[in-house]
Amino acid sequence: MNKRILLLTVAAAVVGGTTLLFILWSNSWNNPSKKELGWVAFGPYHGNLVQVSMSCNCPSALIESRKQPIVLAISLSRPQQGSGHQIAQPGLPSLPSKSFYAWVDSINATTELAPSELPSAEMGSDEQLASGINANLYLSITPSGAGPVSMILHLASALRGQPLDPDIAKLEWDPVVHPTFLKATTPFIYSGLAFACALGVLFAIDRRYRQLRLRTEQRLAEAKKRAENNPEETQAAWDIARIKLEAYFDRNLIQVNLVFWVAVFVITVGFGFVLAGVLFSLNNPKELSTPRLAAVSGIITQFIGATVMVIYRSTMLQANEFMSILERINTVGMAVRELDRIPESQSDLKSKVRAHVVELLLSVGRPGSTQQRKGR
């Protein structure tokens, strides 16, 4: 009882610890850590270069199909003297004041500016460029899938109410995208379910074997007790041999059934892989890597299923052989039973029958024994 309680306690601790680790892992996965990122670019504006800087405390990874708010700190300034980026052209006529606008373009993702629903956000006017322009761009990005994502920040100038001029600068960010936690752990979940099913099948088979062994031991104990109480009775000895062979035959039947269903399962899985490869090739004719992988996996699985079927055939042949042996033992047992029913008063007849039975037993298994029996 104490051992059972200890095992249950250990099992509960393992399950609880695994669940806690799973929860912590999911929380860490769904809330990636953040890191400081920065980009710098230079672009022409009215004959001079403008330095555009962008920085953010961005997440280390984006989650597939999940909207992630991001704040981009954008600054615009003229390069300092001696930086090598000055291309000032003095003597240019004065131009009307323009404003700087920023908007975001993305590949394999959806971006939205917040809180405004306008396609671009105003950063400041060129009058503020001498002292530097600092503004925040609030946006949200939602990856469309697990493919690579690219976000491009465009910066351009324009008169108010007029179309935008060509881009002054572009800043590109290629964030890492992770699938959702459930999608990422799906292979592990399926593997765990398959492992649990395999353990359940093995436990059921082991339980069946234990029941068979206990029943055989009980029947053998009864037959041995009967043989000890009646030493002159030959039927008890035959019953012991028959019980042992029946137990072995029952074990063989269990193994045959197990091999058969394993073969059916493996062949079904292989057919599913081949069918999945065909469907992938029809839906994505340009991408052949996944269909080829599925087709090769299906062929290998079908080969394994065929191998298991060969094993099933050999076990069936062995089961048929055991059936023939069991049939012969039952026949001998019935003969011995009929021999015991002959009264002791007819000793001559009993001796002749016993001699004939012994002769038949000795002829079993010898070459030509079948023909000899047919000749009789």
Secondary structure, DSSP 8 states (H G I E B T S, - for coil): -HHHHHHHHHHHHHHHHHHHHHHHHHHHHHS--EEEEEEEEEEEETTEEEEEEEEEEEESSEETT--EEEEEEEEEE---TTSS-----TT-------EEEEEEEEESEEEEEES--SSSEEEEEGGGTTT-EEEEEEEEEEE-SSS--EEEEEEEEE-TTS---S-SEEEEE---EE--HHHHHHHHHHHHHHHHHHHHHHHHHHHHHHHHHHHHHHHHHHHHHHHHH-TT-SHHHHHHHHHHHHHHHHHHHHHHHHHHHHHHHHHHHHHHHHHHHHHHHHH-TT--HHHHHHHHHHHHHHHHHHHHHHHHHHHHHHHHHHHHHHHHHHHHHHHHHHHHHS-TT-HHHHHHHHHHHHHHHHHTTSTTHHHHHHH-
